[in-house]
Amino acid sequence: MPYRIDKTKDGYKLWNLKKKSYVNKIYKTKQAAINSGKNFMRYRREVPILKNGNYLYDKKSCNKK
């Protein structure tokens, strides 16, 4: 599932682009949010790719376009 990294006043949050909802965790740094999103994707056996510094995509879905 792809994620978008959003900056909030408290820190960073992951927005799930397919479910249209936030993950229930606030991260202190952007790098922590990126690493967590990558781990979520690896758990589902997806290959995470960071694009534009703010979006995490699956490698397979990026190649289809």
N, C-alpha and C positions, 0 to 999 in steps of 0.2 A: 504494500500500500504506500502510495507516495505521501510525503509530508512537506509542509511549509513551516519554516521557522519564523515565528513572530516575536518581536520585542514588545514587552509590556512594561508597565512601571515597576513591577516586582522582579522582572528578569526576562527569561525567554520561555516560550511555550511552543509545542509542536501541534500544528493544525493538520488533522488527517483529511486529505483532499477527497477521499472516497466516501467516508462517513460524514463529512462536514461537521466535525466536532473536535474539541481540544483534548489532548491527552491530559490525564489528571495529575500532572506534575509540573512544577515551576522550576526551571533550571537557572542557576546563577550566571553561567557563562554560555555564550553561543556554541563554543566547542563541546560543552557537556550535552547540549541539546542535539547537536549533530551526531555525536557518538551514541547517544541513546536511540535516536532514530535509526542509525545503522544497525544497532543490536536488535531492535524490533524487526527490521527487515530480514536480517540474517536468521532470526528465529523461524521465519516463514520461508526460509530457503530462497530468498530473493537476493540479487546482487545489487547493493546500494551504490548509487552514483550521485554526487553532489553537483548541481548545476546552478550557476549564477550566484553561488554563495548562500542561497536561501531555500532551495528546493532539493529534496531527496527523492530520486526516482529509482525504479527497478530497471536494470540494464536491458532486460528483454523488452520491456515496453518502450524504451527509448529507441531501440533498433527498428521497431515496427513503423515508425513515422517516416 
